């Protein structure tokens, strides 16, 4: 029996810049990585700042999120059309998990044809929904970690490429 999808807000720190978070998404078929600009007003909450070897001019506070999963959708909608999202009436904010996700069910249905399909493999998968000003990121993953860097998007992007190709 299908259960109704439910939005569950999650605590997410540090918050992204509400006006220009400039999210960038990278994936290598193993993990999904997200880079975004941290909101000025949230920098006080940063407890640890990671260092990269090369310092460059124009550095800012950036978050690097590493999702333990590789399925994602990015773009989709901006804040002017969020009301058209199926979850909107439940109240969406910065970050949430979609319980009883139809998307996870769709992907499980595709994978059921595999002779070694294991339903338990999907037990810990979560459907994350992050809403930015001009984009939405949805990721199916077991978990995520967030690191904060003082860097440029270009340098942090190179760091992601290095991690993806190890």
N, C-alpha and C positions, 0 to 999 in steps of 0.2 A: 504494500500500500504506500502510495506516494505521500510524503509529508510536505507541508508548505515551506517554502524557503523563508528563512528568517534572518534579518540583519542583526548581527551582534557587534556592537562597537568595541574596539580594542584600544587600549592605551598605546600611543605611539610617540616616542621621543627620540630624537628631536623632530619638532614639526617642521614642515617645509614652508618656504616663503609663500604666502597666500597670493601675491601679485605676480611673481615671476619665478616659480620654483625650477623651471627649465629641466624637467625630468628627462633622463636619458636611460634607455633600457638596453641591456646586452644579454645575449644568451648563447650557450654553446651546446645545447642538447642535454646538458647535465644539471645546470643551474641557471637561474635568472638573477641578473645584477641590476640594481637601480641606483642611479646617482641623482641627487637633487640639492638645490641650495637651501640652507637652513634659514629659518626666519630670524631676522635681527633680534626680535624680542624674546627668542627662545635660547639664545646663546648662553645665558646664565645657567641653564640646566645641563649643559654639557659637562660631563665628569671627566672624560678622557679624550684627548685629541691625539690621533695617530700621526706619525711622522713618515713622510716619504723622503727618499734620499735627495732628490733634486728639489731645491726651493726655486720658485719662479716668481716674477712680478705679478701683481694682480691676484694674489691668492685670496680665497674667501673660505668660509666654513661650508663644507660639503658633507653630506651623508652618503655612505655607501652601504646599501642593503644587499645582502646575499641570501637569496631564497634557496632552500633545499628542495628544488623542484624545477622543471624546465618548461611547463606548459603555461603560456601567458597570452593575454590580449592587451594591446596598447593602442591608445588613441580614442576610438569609439565616440566620445562626446566631450563637450566643454561645459562649463558651468551654466551657460545660457540655456542648455537643453537637458540638464539633469532631471527636470520634472518628467521627462519621458522615460527615464530608467525604470525598470520593473520594481526596483527596491525603494524608489523615492518616497512613497507614502509611508514606509516604515521608518523613515528618517535616516538619511545618510550624512556622514560627516567626513572627517579626514580619512580614517582607516577603520575597516570593519572586516569581519569574517561573515560569509554567507553560509549559515547552517542549512542542511538538507539541500545542498546545491544541485540544481538541475544540470549545470555544466559538468560537474564531477560525474553525475549519473550518465550523461551522454558519453563521456569518455570511457567509463567503465563498460558500457554497452559495446563500444567499438572493440575494446580489448578482450571481451568475453570469448571471442572466436579463437583466441590463442589457445593451443592445447595445454599450456601450463598456466593458464589464468588462475590467479590467486586473489580472491576477494579481500583477504586480510591485508594485502598490499595497499589497499585503498583506505584502510581504517584510519590511518593518521593523516590523511590528506585533508587540507583545508583550502577553501576558496577565499582568497584575500581580495578585497576591493579597496583601492586607494583612489581618492578623488583629488585631482589637481585642478588648477584653474582652466586649463585648456585641454587636458587629457584625463583619461581614466586608465589605471593599470589594474588588471585582474591577473592573479597568479594562483595556480594550484600547486601547493607545496606542503611539505611536512612542517617546516618552521622557517625562521629567518633570523639573521643577526644584523645588527646595525653598528657601523663604525663611523666615527667623525674624523675628518681630515681637514687641515688647513692647506688648501691646494688650489689648483685651477681645474676646471672640468677636463681640459686636455690631458693634464698629467694624471688625474685620477682615472680617466679613460684608459690611459696606457697601463696603469696598475691593474685594471680589470682585465685587459687583454692578456697581461702576463699571468694572472690567476687562471684565466680560462684555458691557457695553453700549457699549463704545467703537466 
